[in-house]
Amino acid sequence: MTSPTFAESRFGLGPRGDDGTVSIGDPRSWAVAQIARFQPAIANLPSRAAIATELADFYELRRTAKADARQESPPSVAMMSKAAMPKAAVDPAIKAARREARDGYARLVGARLASALSTPTPFLERITHFWANHFAVSAQKVTTVGFAGLLEMEAVRPHVTGRFGDMLLAAEQHPAMLFYLDQAQSIGPNSALGQRAAARGANRGLNENLAREILELHTLGVRTGYDQADVTEFARALTGWTVAGVGRGPGARFVTGNPGDFSFVDALHEPGARTILGRRFAEGGEGQARAVLEMLAVHPATARHVATKLSRHFAADDPPPAMVARLERAFLSSGGDLPTVYRALIASPEAWDETQPKFRSPWDWTVASLRAVGTREVQPLPAVALLNQLGQPVWMPPSPAGWDDDAASWAGPDALVRRVEAAQRIAERANAVDARSLAPVLLGAQLAPATATAIARAESPTTGLALLLASPEMLRR
């Protein structure tokens, strides 16, 4: 019989230490019941309109500061590239704008972490984190620092219990994705603005980043039957997809809509029909790429790709083939209905095998540790610093592929040392937590005698708690 503590770790975010021993009854029913109870909204989020306006203001500040610097500087300085311009030329207002953007990012990280610490539906919260990593964007760009967190809040969370196709469309049309993968800069060579630029000798053209990553990462998966011609054709279909109210990129004056909203600019769109994966898509403006997404959302390769990733996350680094096939069938038979897939996931015995633990990523471990010591409120900036130190800054993956989901990526010696140090800091901030009584609540039958003995013999309560948080059992779920 599956232990409640294992269920709360594998399918949730780890037990809360201040809740005591919580009876969740049948673990599978506990997980299934959350699907209908999930509340996706997080309160007091910044609006994308405000972020877009701030970004537009930043570009104007930077343009004005650099123009002023060139006018006031000797010719040799005035001719410098943007990258080489002296720091003295940077207006204080620009520094303030960058600081405000970083603070806004930290507030969103804090909101995400607070939700993970207090959620009544931890399985769905874990699923949300999974999908945010699937549709990975990075806040490291000036264009995405404010929007990256909003992609999870606006494109992922509202669709976690809906259809995969709806989440896919919302993610691809979100400003974070359009800026991160440079789609807002793409222009059809034969579009009205493309031809006008060519006549002036301007070197602007098609950008294939978004098309490639949709095929390779978000839907079909690597090496699943598409080729470079499909990527190029899809990129042509996507031309015209951009963001309103920021004032950058070709054809900005043709963009309509509220700041930060998705906008389609016909003057940027490559005219003509497209053939992708052997299927013809008639000319249809913005709807052409939308139709391609609808095909990809229910493609058999997409079903297998999603099923493989979910199986890896919930069962084993080497996804069990039987589980992958089960989730794949659920995806295809339901047309990508995600609750149907989740129920198949919960019903899979491979995900409940307590002899096959999954190594926690830094985010997973941080959330589990803070829940363990009863934390319910966090300060955003220290939370950002902690996750940076542990090597997994929120919404800053190393590539569009997102963060890795296996032990090999997170179990290195240096990473383990950083967790020990973080465990000590978390323990020092915890109030009157007795690790000896907490350990059985957190770990249940997984608590090893060696860990229990080490905690009992610790020289202080703080050290005992740090030993518990950094124990092999807490490093796994």
Secondary structure, DSSP 8 states (H G I E B T S, - for coil): ---HHHHHHHTSS---GGG-S---SSHHHHHHHHHHH-----SS---HHHHHHHHHHHHHHHHHHHHHHHHHS-HHHHTS-TTTS-GGGS-HHHHHHHHHHHHHHHHHHHHHHHHHHH-S-HHHHHHHHHHHHHT---TTSTTTTTTHHHIIIIIIGGGTTSBHHHHHHHHHTSHHHHHHTTGGG---TTSHHHHHHHHTT-------HHHHHIIIIISS-TTSS--HHHHHHHHHHHTTEEESSS--STTGGG--SSTTSEEE-GGGS--S-EEETTEEE---THHHHHHHHHHHHT-HHHHHHHHHHHHHHHT-SS--HHHHHHHHHHHHHHTSBHHHHHHHHHH-GGGG-TTS--B--HHHHHHHHHHHTT-----HHHHHHHHHHHT--TT--SSTT-S--SGGGT--HHHHHHHHHHHHHHHHHS-S--HHHHHHHHHGGG--HHHHHHHHT-SSHHHHHHHHHTSTTTTB-
